[in-house]
Amino acid sequence: AAGNLLFIERQYELLPRDGGAPTRLRDRATLQSGDRVRVTLTAEAKNELEYLMVEDLKPAGFEALEVQSGYGLTARHFDLAPRAANDRQSHALDLRRYTGQSEGLYRELRDRQVALFARRLSPGFWEISYELRAEVPGEFHALPPLGRAMYVPEVRGNGTEVRVTVRDQD
């Protein structure tokens, strides 16, 4: 992972079929065909940035749950200030706090990737989530997500690769 004024991180979470709590997936995780996965991209903007594109390269064998490109996704702004000790929703590992600021995104669903477009992101941490479904059994690589300012080429960042194995349903 590397970046210049923009840093991108990706996290996968398995969404249980029974509606329980999601489970964070690590590199080389094993899933079953039909499993739903929440993809969370975190973008850190060091300055006010305009006209950004984030390309999240999907693992082969995965498909987006949404079938149509367009508006509908939202980037949510977070800060890293610790929550109050009496905040019942706080979690020891989750020090992020939603600031109430959000930005609408345009989403393009492509064969190899999900492309996201933001008109503007203010400095701070921005979180974007969408869902994929594991469909084809095999061993797959999700190449690093890439982010860049479309009109300022030196503003760019990329995340890390993740490897995933999908097995046939039992």
Secondary structure, 3 states (H helix, E strand, C coil): CEEEEEEEEEEEEEECCCCCCCEEECCCEEEECCCEEEEEEEEEECCCEEEEEEEEECCCCEEECCCCCEEEEEEEEEECCCCCCCCCCCECCECCEEEEEEEEEEEEECCCEEEEEEEEECCEEEEEEEEEEECCCEEEEECCCEEEECCEEEEEEECCCEEEEEECCC
